[in-house]
Amino acid sequence: MTLVGKNRAIFSYNNVNRNESNFMYKDFEKTKSYHSSFVNAKFTGTSFRAAHMKYCNFTGCIFQGVDFVGTNLRGSNFKNAIFKECIFVAAVLDKVNFKDALFENCYFVGSGVKTAKHFPAKNKGIIILNSMPAQECVSDDLRRVIERLRENDVIRHSNTLHGKGGKINTLTVMILEKEYTEEELIRYLPLLPKYITSQFYTISYLKVMLKKIKKSFTI
């Protein structure tokens, strides 16, 4: 699932053809790819945190539950790509081509959508936020639950629930509250350490684990 020892060269490509590849739960954190082709590739539960994917061709790609956090996508082509439940946070979208791309339940936070080409800002499948939701949006009870999870190294290092400076990842909370009540999150989140045994990096993976926990309560 992850880059062993953070060997970023594994997923760094320079003028490489990876067309029609299948990347499932891969970690591209801080990798550097330039002028490479991923036409019709599929990315599931993949993290591009702080990655440089510049001037790459993602035409016809499918992105499911992918996190683009601090990702530099300058000049890349996403024509006819499909995005489902993806997040773009502080992503560089300068000259990125989204012509005829489809979006379903995707979030763009503090990303330069105005610098992208053919970006469908009025698409119903896109939610655009200028900044992360305020810390005050998280109740004290839920905050205490999330803070206790900092004790778990795997969850803390995922950056899905926790931010720097003792802050909560409020975007994750906002997304989870679309599917769960606050009471459910307070009940399910403390059980995550029992279900998550290896490092993960995306909100989509976190949601998969919460779904399993919820199912255990209904059996």
C-alpha positions as CSV (number, residue, x, y, z in Angstrom):
1,M,0.0,0.0,0.0
2,T,2.8,2.4,0.7
3,L,6.3,3.3,-0.4
4,V,8.6,1.1,1.6
5,G,11.1,3.3,3.3
6,K,9.6,6.2,1.3
7,N,11.6,5.3,-1.8
8,R,10.0,8.0,-3.9
9,A,11.8,6.8,-7.0
10,I,9.4,3.9,-7.3
11,F,6.6,6.2,-8.4
12,S,8.6,9.0,-10.0
13,Y,8.4,9.0,-13.8
14,N,10.2,11.1,-16.3
15,N,9.1,10.7,-19.9
16,V,7.6,7.3,-19.1
17,N,4.6,5.5,-20.5
18,R,2.3,4.1,-17.9
19,N,-0.9,4.1,-20.0
20,E,-3.7,1.9,-18.8
21,S,-1.9,1.1,-15.5
22,N,-3.9,0.4,-12.3
23,F,-2.7,2.2,-9.2
24,M,-4.6,1.0,-6.2
25,Y,-3.9,2.5,-2.7
26,K,-0.5,3.7,-3.8
27,D,1.4,6.5,-2.1
28,F,2.9,9.1,-4.5
29,E,3.8,11.5,-1.7
30,K,6.6,13.9,-2.7
31,T,7.3,11.9,-5.9
32,K,8.3,13.8,-9.0
33,S,7.0,13.0,-12.5
34,Y,7.4,15.0,-15.6
35,H,6.1,14.7,-19.2
36,S,4.8,11.1,-18.6
37,S,1.7,9.5,-20.0
38,F,-1.0,7.8,-17.9
39,V,-3.7,7.7,-20.5
40,N,-6.7,5.6,-19.4
41,A,-5.0,4.6,-16.2
42,K,-7.0,4.0,-13.0
43,F,-6.1,5.5,-9.6
44,T,-8.0,4.1,-6.6
45,G,-7.4,5.4,-3.0
46,T,-4.2,7.0,-4.2
47,S,-2.4,9.9,-2.5
48,F,-0.6,12.6,-4.4
49,R,0.3,14.6,-1.3
50,A,3.1,17.1,-2.1
51,A,3.8,15.3,-5.4
52,H,5.0,17.0,-8.6
53,M,3.0,15.7,-11.6
54,K,3.9,18.3,-14.1
55,Y,3.1,18.3,-17.8
56,C,1.7,14.7,-17.6
57,N,-1.0,13.2,-19.7
58,F,-4.0,11.8,-17.7
59,T,-6.4,11.7,-20.6
60,G,-9.3,9.3,-19.9
61,C,-8.1,8.4,-16.4
62,I,-10.4,7.4,-13.6
63,F,-9.7,8.7,-10.2
64,Q,-11.7,7.2,-7.3
65,G,-11.1,8.4,-3.8
66,V,-7.9,10.2,-4.7
67,D,-6.3,13.0,-2.6
68,F,-4.4,15.8,-4.3
69,V,-3.0,17.7,-1.3
70,G,-0.4,20.3,-2.0
71,T,0.0,18.6,-5.4
72,N,1.7,20.5,-8.3
73,L,-0.2,19.5,-11.5
74,R,1.0,22.4,-13.6
75,G,0.4,21.9,-17.3
76,S,-1.0,18.4,-17.0
77,N,-3.9,17.1,-19.2
78,F,-7.0,15.6,-17.6
79,K,-9.2,15.7,-20.7
80,N,-12.1,13.2,-20.5
81,A,-10.9,12.1,-17.0
82,I,-13.4,11.0,-14.4
83,F,-13.1,12.1,-10.7
84,K,-15.2,10.5,-8.0
85,E,-14.9,11.5,-4.3
86,C,-11.6,13.2,-4.8
87,I,-10.2,16.2,-2.9
88,F,-7.9,18.9,-4.2
89,V,-6.3,20.9,-1.3
90,A,-3.8,23.7,-2.0
91,A,-3.2,22.1,-5.4
92,V,-1.4,24.0,-8.2
93,L,-3.7,23.9,-11.3
94,D,-1.9,26.4,-13.5
95,K,-2.7,25.5,-17.2
96,V,-4.2,22.2,-16.2
97,N,-6.7,21.0,-18.8
98,F,-10.0,19.7,-17.5
99,K,-11.8,19.7,-20.8
100,D,-14.8,17.3,-20.8
101,A,-13.7,15.9,-17.4
102,L,-16.5,14.5,-15.2
103,F,-16.8,15.1,-11.4
104,E,-18.8,13.4,-8.7
105,N,-18.7,14.6,-5.1
106,C,-15.3,16.3,-5.4
107,Y,-13.8,19.1,-3.2
108,F,-11.4,21.9,-4.3
109,V,-10.0,23.8,-1.3
110,G,-7.7,26.7,-1.7
111,S,-6.7,25.5,-5.1
112,G,-6.2,27.8,-8.1
113,V,-9.2,26.7,-10.2
114,K,-9.2,30.0,-12.0
115,T,-5.8,29.2,-13.5
116,A,-7.0,25.9,-14.9
117,K,-8.4,25.5,-18.4
118,H,-11.9,24.3,-19.1
119,F,-12.6,24.0,-15.3
120,P,-16.4,23.4,-14.8
121,A,-16.8,25.6,-11.7
122,K,-20.6,25.3,-11.8
123,N,-20.6,21.5,-12.0
124,K,-23.0,20.1,-9.4
125,G,-20.4,17.4,-8.6
126,I,-17.8,20.0,-7.4
127,I,-17.7,21.9,-4.1
128,I,-15.2,24.8,-4.0
129,L,-14.0,26.3,-0.7
130,N,-11.6,29.1,-0.4
131,S,-10.1,27.6,2.8
132,M,-10.5,24.7,5.2
133,P,-13.7,24.8,7.3
134,A,-13.2,26.6,10.6
135,Q,-11.9,24.7,13.6
136,E,-15.0,25.8,15.5
137,C,-17.1,23.6,13.2
138,V,-16.0,20.6,15.1
139,S,-17.9,20.0,18.4
140,D,-15.9,19.7,21.7
141,D,-17.0,16.1,22.1
142,L,-16.0,15.0,18.6
143,R,-12.7,17.0,18.9
144,R,-11.8,15.1,22.1
145,V,-12.4,11.8,20.3
146,I,-10.2,12.8,17.3
147,E,-7.5,14.2,19.6
148,R,-7.2,10.9,21.4
149,L,-6.5,9.2,18.1
150,R,-3.2,11.1,17.9
151,E,-1.8,8.5,20.2
152,N,-2.0,6.0,17.3
153,D,1.0,6.5,15.0
154,V,-0.6,5.1,11.9
155,I,-3.7,7.3,12.1
156,R,-1.7,10.4,13.1
157,H,0.8,10.0,10.2
158,S,-2.0,9.6,7.7
159,N,-2.9,13.3,8.1
160,T,-6.5,12.5,7.4
161,L,-7.8,13.5,10.8
162,H,-5.1,15.6,12.2
163,G,-3.3,18.8,11.0
164,K,-0.2,20.6,12.2
165,G,-0.2,22.8,15.3
166,G,-2.8,20.6,17.1
167,K,-5.5,21.4,14.5
168,I,-8.2,19.0,13.3
169,N,-8.5,18.2,9.6
170,T,-11.9,19.9,9.3
171,L,-12.3,18.9,5.7
172,T,-12.3,15.3,6.6
173,V,-14.8,15.9,9.4
174,M,-17.0,17.8,6.9
175,I,-16.9,14.9,4.4
176,L,-17.6,12.3,7.1
177,E,-20.5,14.2,8.4
178,K,-22.2,13.8,5.0
179,E,-22.5,10.1,5.7
180,Y,-22.5,9.8,9.5
181,T,-24.1,11.7,12.4
182,E,-21.9,13.2,15.0
183,E,-23.1,10.5,17.5
184,E,-22.0,7.8,15.0
185,L,-18.6,9.3,14.6
186,I,-18.1,9.6,18.3
187,R,-19.0,5.9,18.6
188,Y,-17.0,4.6,15.5
189,L,-13.8,6.6,15.4
190,P,-12.3,5.3,18.7
191,L,-12.5,1.8,17.1
192,L,-10.3,2.7,14.2
193,P,-7.0,1.4,15.8
194,K,-8.5,-2.1,15.9
195,Y,-9.2,-2.1,12.2
196,I,-6.3,-0.2,10.7
197,T,-3.1,-2.1,10.9
198,S,-1.0,-0.6,8.1
199,Q,-0.2,2.9,7.0
200,F,-2.8,4.7,4.9
201,Y,-3.0,8.2,3.4
202,T,-6.4,9.0,2.0
203,I,-9.8,9.9,3.3
204,S,-11.4,7.2,1.1
205,Y,-9.5,4.5,3.0
206,L,-10.6,6.0,6.3
207,K,-14.2,5.8,5.0
208,V,-13.8,2.1,4.0
209,M,-12.7,1.3,7.6
210,L,-15.6,3.3,9.1
211,K,-18.0,1.4,6.9
212,K,-16.6,-1.9,8.2
213,I,-17.0,-0.6,11.8
214,K,-20.6,0.5,11.2
215,K,-21.4,-2.9,9.7
216,S,-20.1,-4.6,12.8
217,F,-22.7,-2.7,14.8
218,T,-25.6,-3.9,12.6
219,I,-24.7,-7.6,12.6
